[in-house]
């Protein structure tokens, strides 16, 4: 199951990257359309709404893989001077705390999605239901919860890294 969570996280990051590329192309098209308004072109309608929703979705799709790869920012001012056992305690505690926060965040996204759906909230220009973005962010948040659960199981010795995972990388995180 751990290997499946790692693969799922990787593929969600790839989907997030594809989404960002599509958003970038849409922005270029929209800006070009604004620049060529005299030639009958124009901006992409609702471009800022699409960027707002798409960026949130992409971030939620990136975060699980970023966490599993140890890509989050750290403050090493004090941490790097701690003994190895104390560093493990800090990492274990912070990862467990982040799991709890991800579970709360996922629950709140679920509640928010239900509320946006119940009140038929939509975007101003495109009239696109807002709950769609919440639902896609919820998928990324659920994958994030699975990633944090998997990594916590590994840290507590209840599971191991998937086959082929770089040993040096696993030791660092």
C-alpha positions in Angstrom: 0.0 0.0 0.0 2.9 2.4 0.8 4.2 2.0 -2.8 0.7 2.8 -4.1 0.6 6.0 -2.1 4.0 7.1 -3.4 2.9 6.4 -7.0 -0.4 8.2 -6.5 1.4 11.2 -5.1 3.8 11.3 -8.0 1.0 11.1 -10.5 -0.9 13.8 -8.8 2.1 16.1 -9.0 2.4 15.3 -12.7 -1.2 16.3 -13.2 -0.6 19.4 -11.2 2.3 20.2 -13.5 0.2 19.7 -16.6 -2.5 21.9 -15.1 0.1 24.7 -14.5 1.3 24.4 -18.1 -2.2 24.7 -19.4 -2.8 27.7 -17.1 0.4 29.3 -18.4 -0.7 28.8 -22.0 -4.1 30.3 -21.2 -2.5 33.3 -19.5 -0.2 33.9 -22.6 -3.3 33.6 -24.8 -5.2 36.0 -22.7 -2.4 38.6 -22.4 -1.8 38.3 -26.2 -5.5 38.8 -26.8 -5.5 42.0 -24.7 -2.4 43.3 -26.6 -4.1 42.6 -29.9 -7.5 44.0 -29.0 -7.3 46.4 -31.9 -7.1 43.4 -34.3 -10.4 42.0 -32.9 -8.9 39.7 -30.3 -9.5 39.9 -26.6 -8.7 38.3 -23.3 -9.9 34.9 -22.4 -13.1 35.4 -20.5 -12.8 34.5 -16.8 -9.0 34.1 -17.1 -8.5 35.3 -13.5 -11.2 32.9 -12.2 -9.5 30.0 -14.0 -6.1 31.0 -12.7 -7.4 31.3 -9.1 -9.0 27.9 -9.1 -6.4 26.1 -11.2 -3.5 27.3 -9.0 -5.2 26.1 -5.9 -5.9 22.7 -7.4 -2.3 22.4 -8.7 -0.9 23.3 -5.2 -3.0 20.6 -3.6 -1.8 18.1 -6.2 1.9 19.0 -5.7 2.0 19.0 -1.9 1.8 15.2 -1.2 4.8 14.5 -3.6 6.7 17.5 -2.2 6.3 16.2 1.3 7.3 12.6 0.4 10.4 13.9 -1.4 11.3 16.1 1.6 10.9 19.3 -0.5 9.3 21.5 2.1 11.2 24.5 3.5 12.9 23.9 6.8 14.5 26.3 9.3 17.9 24.8 10.2 19.1 27.5 12.6 18.7 25.3 15.6 17.8 21.9 14.1 21.1 21.3 12.4 22.9 21.6 15.8 20.7 19.1 17.5 21.9 15.5 18.0 20.6 12.9 15.6 18.1 11.5 18.0 16.7 14.9 18.8 16.4 15.7 15.0 14.3 12.4 14.7 12.1 13.5 17.5 11.5 16.9 15.9 10.8 15.4 12.5 8.5 12.7 13.9 6.6 15.2 16.0 6.2 17.8 13.2 5.2 15.1 10.7 2.5 13.8 13.1 1.3 17.3 13.8 1.1 18.0 10.0 -0.9 14.8 9.6 -3.4 16.1 12.1 -3.5 19.5 10.3 -4.0 17.8 7.0 -6.9 15.8 8.3 -8.5 18.9 9.7 -7.9 20.8 6.4 -9.4 17.9 4.4 -12.5 17.9 6.7 -12.9 21.7 6.3 -12.5 21.4 2.5 -15.3 18.8 2.5 -17.5 21.0 4.6 -16.8 24.0 2.4 -17.5 22.0 -0.8 -20.9 20.9 0.6 -21.7 24.5 1.5 -20.7 25.9 -1.9 -22.8 23.2 -3.6 -25.8 23.7 -1.3 -25.9 27.5 -2.0 -25.1 27.1 -5.8 -22.2 29.5 -5.5 -20.6 30.2 -8.9 -17.9 32.3 -10.4 -18.8 35.8 -11.6 -17.9 35.7 -15.2 -17.9 32.0 -16.2 -20.8 31.1 -13.8 -18.8 27.9 -13.0 -19.8 26.2 -9.8 -17.2 26.9 -7.1 -17.7 23.5 -5.5 -16.0 21.9 -8.5 -12.7 23.5 -7.5 -13.3 22.5 -3.9 -13.9 18.9 -5.0 -10.6 18.8 -7.0 -8.7 20.4 -4.1 -10.3 17.7 -1.9 -8.8 15.0 -4.0 -5.3 16.5 -3.6 -6.0 16.9 0.2 -7.0 13.3 0.5 -3.8 12.2 -1.3 -1.9 14.4 1.1 -3.5 12.7 4.0 -2.5 9.3 2.6 1.1 10.6 2.1 1.3 11.8 5.7 -0.1 8.6 7.0 2.3 6.5 4.9 5.3 8.6 6.0 4.2 8.4 9.6 3.9 4.6 9.4 7.4 4.5 7.9 8.8 6.7 10.7 7.2 4.6 13.4 8.6 1.5 11.9 5.3 0.0 10.9 6.1 0.2 7.1 9.1 0.7 4.9 9.9 2.8 1.9 8.8 1.4 -1.5 11.4 -0.7 -3.4 13.7 1.5 -5.4 13.3 4.6 -3.2 16.7 6.2 -2.8 18.2 5.1 0.5 20.2 8.3 1.0 17.1 10.4 0.5 15.1 8.3 3.0 17.8 8.7 5.6 17.7 12.4 5.3 14.0 12.7 5.9 
